[in-house]
Amino acid sequence: MSAKAVVLLSGGIDSSTTLAIARNENYDLYALSFRYGQKNRLEVPAAKKIARTLKVKDHLVLDIDLAAIGGSALTTDIPVPRERTDEDILGDIPGTYVPARNIVFLSYALSWAESLGASDLFIGVNAVDYSGYPDCRPEFIEAFQRMANMGTKAGAEGRPFTIHTPLIRMTKAQIIQKGIALGVDYGLTQSCYDPSPRGTACGVCDSCVLRKRGFNQAGIPDPIVYDA
């Protein structure tokens, strides 16, 4: 019998590729997505499509309200940054940072994993081609894993958790190439921070810029439609 793994799935390139990697490693997949008050209503439908194509055992979608807390362009009427330079993207933490989001998401994933008897959690964080979020750094993941093993029954009983970050040192181009090799349909994915009402990607937010560059550097056509 295969080991169980809980995989955080947003419906974007990174989380979809991470799900495919876990599948390729023969885990039984339990995907976890959130309606967390994000303005982009296309993320969860995209995650559902990806979960179906990669044949997860279960896909849990939880409702939490980070919009009530605010502080992010993804959950409030704060403008999404657009047309930023590489220097900008690699500089200050942008307004699209959602306060403590990965701490919250991983906490739910940890709770579900312990309930399932799973010891493995997967998250598609990346410390190379990303927007500077502090909760995507290896140091954060290592600290959370230590906390998970100190603060759970499973950890106290000698059944430790491992948080897998298979994309942490990969460029966006490498991630895309890996996903293509594993059969990910990137036409189903949703990356844009601020898509149009028609569902097309803006093409100029940080996420779109990094996505377009990744496909270009990978030498692979991007299957989604952009407004710019």
N, C-alpha and C positions, 0 to 999 in steps of 0.2 A: 504494500500500500504506500502511495506517495505521501510525502510530508505536505502539510498544509502551509500556505503562505498568504498573508494579508497584504494586498498591494493597493497603495493609494493611487486613485485613477481620476485625473481631472478631465481627460479627453484631449489633452494636448500631445505634442510630439514626445516629450520626455516621459510622461507617465505611461503613454501607450507603448513606447519602446521598452520601458521597464517591465510592463506586464508581459510583453512577448519574451523578454529574457527569462523571467521567472517560469513562464510556460515551457520554454526550451530546456530549462533545468529540471523539468518533470515535477514541479510542485502542483498540487491541487490548488487552484487559484480562487481566492476570495477577494473580490474587488470592492473598494470602499470609496464612495464619492460623496460630495456634500453640496447641498444648496445652502450656502452660508450667507446669503444676502447679496451675492455678487450681481452687478448690473447685467453682466453677460449671461443671458438665459440660454445660450446655446451650448454651454459647457457640459451640463448633465446629459442632454440628449446625445451629444457626441460620445461621452463616456459610455452610455448604454450601448451604442452601436459597436464601439470597440470591444466592450465586454462580451457581446454576443459573438463577434467574429473570432475572438480568441478563446471562446468556449470556457468561460469561468464557471466554477461550481455554484457560486452565488455572487450577486452584485447588490450590495447594501447601499442605499442612498439615504443619507441622514439630513435632516433639516436643523440647522443652527443659525442663530441670528447675529453674525458679526457686524452687520450693517447698523444694528442698534448701538454698537460700541463706536463705530465710525473710525475716522483717522486714515482712510485710504481712498484713493481715486477709484478703486474697483468696487467699492460698496456705497459711496456717497456721491454727491454732486461736485466733488473736487475734480477738476479737469484731468483727463488722462494725458500725461506728457507725450508730445508728438515731435517727430523730426529732430530727435536729439543726436548729437554727434557721438562718435565712439568715446571721446573724452568724457562727455556727459554720462554716458551709460556706465562707464567704468569708474565714475566719480562718486558723488553722493548717493545715498540710498534714495530711490525715487518715490514719488507719491503713490505709486502702485503697490508699495509694500503694505501688506495687511497685518496689523499688529499681532504678533505671536501666532500667526496662522499655522505654521508647521508644527508648533508646539501643541496647538489645539488638535490638529488633524492626527498627529502621531499618537496623542493621548487616546483618542477614540480608536485608532487602529490597534493600539496596545490592548485596550479593554476587550475589543472583539477577538483579537488573537488569543488572549488568555481564556476567554470563554470557549473558543473553538479547540483549545489544546494545541494551538500553533505556536511555534517558537521563532518563526521567521516573518519579518516585516520588510517590505520593499517600498522605497520611495525614490522618485526620479529627480532628486536634487542634483545640481551641477554647479561646479565652482570654476568653470572655464568660460563658456559663452552664456552668461546670465546677467541679470540686472542689478547685481550687488546686494541681494538680500542676505542679511546675516544668518537667517535660518536655513541657508543652503550650504553652509560651510562644513567641512569635515569635523571641525572642533565641536560644532553644535550637535552633530549626529552622535559623535563619541560620548558627549556629555549626556545626551538623552538616553542612550543605551545603558550607561551606568545607572542613571536614575531609574530606568525601567526595571533593572535587575535588583535594585535595592528596594523598590516600593511595591512589588507585586508578590502575591502568594507563590506563583511559579518560580520567580527568582529566589525567594527565600527557601524554597524546597529543592533548589539545585537544578531547576529546569530553565536555564537562562534564555533570554531573547537575543536575537541577532537582527540588527537593522542593516539591510543590504542597500547599498547605493551604487549600483553598477555603472552609472553614468557620471560619477562625480568628477573624474579626470578626463572626460571625453569632450571634444569639440562638438558643436552642433552638427557639423558635416559628418563626423564619425558616428554620432548618434543616428542620424538619418540613414547612413549606409548600413549600420547594424540592423536597424528596423526593417529596411527593405529586404535584407538577407533573411530576416525571420518572418517575412510575409505581412508586415504591418501595412494596412491601407491608410496612407496619410491623407487621402481624400476625405476620410471620415473625421479627421481630427480638427480641433478648434483651438487656435492659438491666440487670436486677436484679443487685446484688452478692451476694444471698443468697436465691435462690429456694427455694421449698418442694420437698419430694420429688415433689410432683405437677407441678412445673414452673410454678406460679403465682408472680408477682412479689410481694415482701414489701410494697411500697408505702410503706415508711418509711426505706429507706436513701437516701443522697444521690442516687444515680443514679435511683431511682424518683421521688423528690421533684422532681428537675429535669425528668424525663421528663413526669410528670403536669402540671407547671406549663406546660411547653412546649406540650403538646397543648391545654390549657385556653386559653392565650394565643393559640394559632393558630386557635382555634375549630373544632377538628377532634376527633372522638371517638377516644380511644385504643383500638385494637382488642385489646389484651391484657387478661388477667385479673389483678387484684390481690387479695391477702389483706387489705389494709387501705387 
